[in-house]
Amino acid sequence: MILGRLFAPRPAVAAGRKLYLSAVAQARQPAFYERLGATDSVEGRFELYTLHVVLLLRRLKRQGPQAAETGQALFDAYIR
């Protein structure tokens, strides 16, 4: 239990990873492809989930230092 807390990611890093997974899940919503005409291809999906990540990063940029760390973790997850 102590080792788990010792090696657990910082809360901002964990939040950034969760935000990334949420952005990917949101970008996969069928409505974007069926009703809004997004291209259902590798490129189209990449553009849509990149858009979601960029919007999150812009929002986090104005929220202070902890949000900046969360944004960096989100960007790192996006790059990986």
Backbone bond lengths (Angstrom), bond angles and torsions (degrees), N, CA, C in turn:
res aa  C-N    CA-C-N  psi(-1)  N-CA   C-N-CA  omega(-1)  CA-C   N-CA-C  phi
1 M - - - 1.434 - - 1.533 110.38 -
2 I 1.292 118.20 -43.34 1.457 121.29 179.40 1.522 109.65 -66.73
3 L 1.327 116.92 -41.81 1.461 119.47 179.10 1.520 111.22 -65.01
4 G 1.312 117.47 -33.23 1.459 120.79 177.88 1.514 111.66 -62.09
5 R 1.330 116.03 -42.07 1.461 119.86 177.80 1.521 111.44 -71.40
6 L 1.320 116.03 -31.76 1.458 120.55 -178.85 1.522 111.92 -68.10
7 F 1.326 116.99 -37.09 1.458 121.44 -176.64 1.527 113.74 -103.48
8 A 1.316 117.33 4.92 1.462 120.63 178.35 1.528 109.54 -70.41
9 P 1.333 117.10 145.80 1.470 118.76 178.45 1.530 110.53 -66.89
10 R 1.313 115.44 154.48 1.462 120.68 176.43 1.522 108.67 -59.07
11 P 1.329 118.04 150.02 1.472 119.88 -178.20 1.530 113.65 -55.63
12 A 1.321 117.82 -38.32 1.464 120.19 179.67 1.525 111.14 -66.78
13 V 1.330 116.41 -35.57 1.467 120.36 178.78 1.530 109.85 -68.69
14 A 1.324 116.17 -43.65 1.468 119.65 177.52 1.525 110.50 -62.28
15 A 1.322 117.40 -39.93 1.468 121.02 178.57 1.524 110.92 -64.72
16 G 1.330 117.11 -39.76 1.469 120.61 178.37 1.511 111.79 -62.89
17 R 1.310 116.03 -40.45 1.472 119.69 178.17 1.528 111.20 -65.57
18 K 1.343 116.34 -41.27 1.466 119.92 178.64 1.533 110.97 -65.40
19 L 1.330 116.13 -39.37 1.461 119.43 177.22 1.519 111.38 -62.63
20 Y 1.309 116.71 -39.65 1.464 120.25 178.09 1.531 110.29 -61.18
21 L 1.323 116.24 -47.73 1.468 119.51 179.80 1.528 111.20 -62.52
22 S 1.317 116.88 -36.23 1.460 120.72 177.07 1.521 111.61 -67.28
23 A 1.328 117.05 -39.68 1.466 120.64 178.75 1.522 110.38 -64.15
24 V 1.314 117.20 -41.67 1.462 120.92 178.78 1.530 110.01 -64.87
25 A 1.327 116.92 -44.22 1.467 120.29 179.47 1.526 110.79 -62.91
26 Q 1.316 117.15 -41.92 1.463 120.58 179.73 1.523 110.89 -64.58
27 A 1.325 117.10 -41.49 1.463 121.13 -179.01 1.525 112.19 -66.84
28 R 1.307 117.55 -18.44 1.466 121.38 179.70 1.522 113.24 -89.34
29 Q 1.324 117.79 1.74 1.459 120.88 -179.22 1.530 109.70 -61.20
30 P 1.321 117.53 129.78 1.464 120.53 -177.54 1.525 114.58 -58.98
31 A 1.315 118.04 -26.48 1.468 120.73 -177.22 1.525 111.78 -60.37
32 F 1.308 118.26 -33.80 1.465 120.46 178.70 1.529 111.33 -61.53
33 Y 1.303 115.65 -34.34 1.468 120.44 -175.94 1.521 112.47 -92.42
34 E 1.320 116.46 -36.86 1.460 120.59 -176.52 1.528 112.25 -81.72
35 R 1.330 117.00 -48.05 1.460 120.53 -173.31 1.523 113.94 -98.37
36 L 1.326 117.20 -32.51 1.462 119.48 -174.21 1.525 113.50 -99.33
37 G 1.326 117.30 -4.29 1.455 120.97 172.24 1.517 116.34 79.34
38 A 1.334 118.19 17.31 1.466 119.38 174.64 1.530 108.42 -64.96
39 T 1.310 116.30 143.75 1.454 121.10 -178.70 1.521 109.96 -71.33
40 D 1.324 116.59 125.29 1.462 120.78 179.16 1.527 108.61 -89.35
41 S 1.315 114.74 76.33 1.459 122.47 178.16 1.522 107.37 -142.18
42 V 1.313 116.61 175.02 1.459 119.97 178.45 1.528 109.77 -58.80
43 E 1.321 116.71 -46.01 1.458 120.62 -179.24 1.524 111.85 -65.80
44 G 1.319 116.54 -42.40 1.460 121.00 -179.69 1.516 111.69 -63.70
45 R 1.308 116.90 -43.51 1.466 120.24 178.55 1.528 110.90 -66.60
46 F 1.328 116.58 -39.87 1.461 120.11 178.20 1.529 110.29 -61.64
47 E 1.322 116.91 -44.87 1.461 120.26 179.66 1.520 111.50 -62.99
48 L 1.314 117.04 -39.71 1.454 120.13 -178.00 1.528 111.51 -69.04
49 Y 1.325 117.71 -42.26 1.458 117.01 -179.75 1.522 110.69 -76.03
50 T 1.319 118.24 -26.72 1.468 120.34 173.41 1.525 109.69 -65.97
51 L 1.308 117.33 -41.34 1.458 121.13 176.91 1.530 111.05 -57.61
52 H 1.322 116.88 -45.05 1.463 120.54 179.27 1.526 111.16 -62.21
53 V 1.316 117.21 -42.92 1.467 120.41 179.86 1.528 110.38 -65.10
54 V 1.315 117.36 -43.59 1.469 120.74 -179.38 1.527 110.56 -62.45
55 L 1.312 117.52 -42.07 1.461 119.90 178.60 1.527 111.47 -63.34
56 L 1.310 116.75 -39.83 1.469 119.90 175.95 1.526 111.30 -64.25
57 L 1.318 116.95 -43.11 1.464 120.46 179.98 1.528 111.25 -62.91
58 R 1.315 117.50 -41.01 1.474 120.39 177.76 1.515 111.02 -62.06
59 R 1.317 115.95 -40.22 1.472 120.06 179.73 1.520 111.00 -67.12
60 L 1.316 116.98 -42.96 1.464 120.90 -178.55 1.527 112.56 -68.89
61 K 1.313 116.33 -29.38 1.469 121.12 -176.16 1.525 112.29 -57.34
62 R 1.324 117.18 -31.57 1.468 121.61 -176.42 1.519 113.80 -96.01
63 Q 1.323 118.23 9.31 1.461 119.81 -171.19 1.528 115.59 -105.07
64 G 1.315 120.08 3.25 1.455 121.27 176.31 1.514 114.26 109.93
65 P 1.349 116.61 -178.66 1.468 120.79 -172.22 1.527 114.89 -66.14
66 Q 1.324 118.38 -40.43 1.466 118.60 179.42 1.528 110.06 -67.35
67 A 1.318 116.46 -37.14 1.465 119.96 176.84 1.524 110.54 -66.19
68 A 1.339 116.65 -33.16 1.466 119.61 177.19 1.528 110.43 -64.30
69 E 1.315 116.94 -39.74 1.472 120.51 177.20 1.529 110.27 -66.86
70 T 1.307 116.56 -39.17 1.466 120.49 176.42 1.527 110.32 -63.94
71 G 1.327 116.32 -41.93 1.461 120.64 177.91 1.521 111.77 -62.32
72 Q 1.328 116.52 -39.30 1.463 119.49 177.90 1.529 110.81 -64.67
73 A 1.334 116.09 -40.47 1.469 120.01 177.70 1.529 110.80 -65.18
74 L 1.327 116.36 -38.08 1.466 120.91 176.26 1.528 110.19 -62.73
75 F 1.313 116.67 -46.49 1.471 120.94 179.18 1.531 110.89 -62.98
76 D 1.332 117.27 -41.66 1.465 120.95 179.01 1.525 111.20 -61.73
77 A 1.335 116.59 -42.13 1.462 120.41 177.77 1.525 110.60 -64.90
78 Y 1.321 116.95 -38.53 1.463 122.20 178.39 1.533 110.57 -62.89
79 I 1.316 117.01 -43.50 1.464 120.95 -179.26 1.534 111.49 -68.13
80 R 1.328 116.40 -38.18 1.465 119.41 179.10 1.507 110.26 -65.26
